[in-house]
Amino acid sequence: MAQMHNQLSAAEGTWALRRLPDMDEAQFNQWQTLLEHRTGMTLTADRRSFLETNLGIRMREIGCSSYQAYYEKIVSGPDAIREWATLVDRLTVQETRFFRDADAFRLVADYVLTRPREQLRKRALEAWSVGCSTGEEPYTLAMILNECMNQLALQPLFGVTGSDISQPAIEKARLGQYSARKLLGMDEDLKARYFRPAERNTVEIVNSIRERVCFARLNVMDLGKAPMHGMNIIFCQNLLIYFRRWRRRDIVKRLAERLAPGGLLVLGQGELTDWQPPGLQRVPPEHVLAWIKRQPDEE
Ligand SMILES: C[S@@+](CC[C@H](N)C(=O)[O-])C[C@H]1O[C@@H](n2cnc3c(N)ncnc32)[C@H](O)[C@@H]1O
């Protein structure tokens, strides 16, 4: 028995070291189609090695020896849903940081500071970070909104929702704990107000901000099912760059439907070109890609 076990371990070891065969054109197309169909992301041909590497790592982890066998596991295996969730997390780019696009956040602050004070006092301001990754963007929005409310001497009446397709990213976001390195270069006053030291060289978001932010797993391909409505601010940066032009337009239209009249939509610079979304009015500055939803009587 012990001998058999040793033989098996040796075989597994050999397998773990063995290189997977290169992916051929048909296999690449098959994976590319599946990924785009389910997530909207397009993998251009120059990202084939990215796909091969990440599929390969996952296949080694679960002892799967061919792309076809893994594909079948993903589309119809008994654990297909869970395995797909794991794979999606590996294939999405989750790079993000606090206050990533300073000009876009400045626009959000100006937008809030110039709203009628009475409105801000009476009705909670709702913001949504779409494709929020590990939470830095929605927490930044919450900090900005809090700063604005302080400046206006108003109660912090606002909520922020962060959504993403990746469950592990959402779990990290909910935890609200980050490596202290993530704060390098951030304004010292903001650091002191919104973070506190936590265990092992990490920091955590203070409760007054955490309790204003919630997270949900949501695929932007399923926006029709999203319960978000009447949002005042929708922030969607560095997600649509992975999508085809026609799909970007489709998603922007759907996001616009979720805005309250007068609401603000912010995308990443260059993520939507040569197209004016219906019902939205482009707002300056030129280097921030943002629109306000027209009031019904302005249509
Ligand atoms: C590069 S990060 C951007 C994070 C943040 N918005 C920023 O700009 O710093 C892109 C995020 O989009 C998410 N994503 C990719 N496809 C998605 C989809 N179909 N639905 C929702 N989120 C998606 C990824 O999981 C990833 O966390």
The ligand as an SDF file (V2000), in Angstrom:
LIG
                    3D

 27 29  0  0  0  0  0  0  0  0999 V2000
   -8.7300   46.6640  -13.2110 C   0  0  0  0  0  0  0  0  0  0  0  0
   -9.9860   46.3550  -12.0120 S   0  0  0  0  0  0  0  0  0  0  0  0
  -10.6110   48.0010  -11.7800 C   0  0  0  0  0  0  0  0  0  0  0  0
  -10.8430   48.3270  -10.3230 C   0  0  0  0  0  0  0  0  0  0  0  0
  -11.2840   49.7590  -10.0660 C   0  0  0  0  0  0  0  0  0  0  0  0
  -12.5180   50.0620  -10.7510 N   0  0  0  0  0  0  0  0  0  0  0  0
  -10.2210   50.7400  -10.4770 C   0  0  0  0  0  0  0  0  0  0  0  0
  -10.3580   51.4020  -11.5060 O   0  0  0  0  0  0  0  0  0  0  0  0
   -9.2140   50.8420   -9.7700 O   0  0  0  0  0  0  0  0  0  0  0  0
  -11.2640   45.5950  -13.0330 C   0  0  0  0  0  0  0  0  0  0  0  0
  -12.2970   44.8590  -12.2080 C   0  0  0  0  0  0  0  0  0  0  0  0
  -13.4000   44.5310  -13.0480 O   0  0  0  0  0  0  0  0  0  0  0  0
  -13.8900   43.2690  -12.6540 C   0  0  0  0  0  0  0  0  0  0  0  0
  -14.6580   42.6700  -13.7470 N   0  0  0  0  0  0  0  0  0  0  0  0
  -14.2300   42.1160  -14.8980 C   0  0  0  0  0  0  0  0  0  0  0  0
  -15.2530   41.6530  -15.6130 N   0  0  0  0  0  0  0  0  0  0  0  0
  -16.3800   41.9380  -14.9080 C   0  0  0  0  0  0  0  0  0  0  0  0
  -17.7430   41.7100  -15.1380 C   0  0  0  0  0  0  0  0  0  0  0  0
  -18.1930   41.0850  -16.2350 N   0  0  0  0  0  0  0  0  0  0  0  0
  -18.6260   42.1330  -14.1990 N   0  0  0  0  0  0  0  0  0  0  0  0
  -18.1960   42.7560  -13.0820 C   0  0  0  0  0  0  0  0  0  0  0  0
  -16.9100   42.9890  -12.7970 N   0  0  0  0  0  0  0  0  0  0  0  0
  -16.0020   42.5850  -13.7110 C   0  0  0  0  0  0  0  0  0  0  0  0
  -12.6380   42.4780  -12.2950 C   0  0  0  0  0  0  0  0  0  0  0  0
  -12.9270   41.3840  -11.4470 O   0  0  0  0  0  0  0  0  0  0  0  0
  -11.7610   43.5500  -11.6400 C   0  0  0  0  0  0  0  0  0  0  0  0
  -11.8980   43.5380  -10.2510 O   0  0  0  0  0  0  0  0  0  0  0  0
  1  2  1  0
  2  3  1  0
  2 10  1  0
  3  4  1  0
  4  5  1  0
  5  6  1  0
  5  7  1  0
  7  8  2  0
  7  9  1  0
 10 11  1  0
 11 12  1  0
 11 26  1  0
 12 13  1  0
 13 14  1  0
 13 24  1  0
 14 15  1  0
 14 23  1  0
 15 16  2  0
 16 17  1  0
 17 18  1  0
 17 23  2  0
 18 19  1  0
 18 20  2  0
 20 21  1  0
 21 22  2  0
 22 23  1  0
 24 25  1  0
 24 26  1  0
 26 27  1  0
M  CHG  2   2   1   9  -1
M  END
$$$$
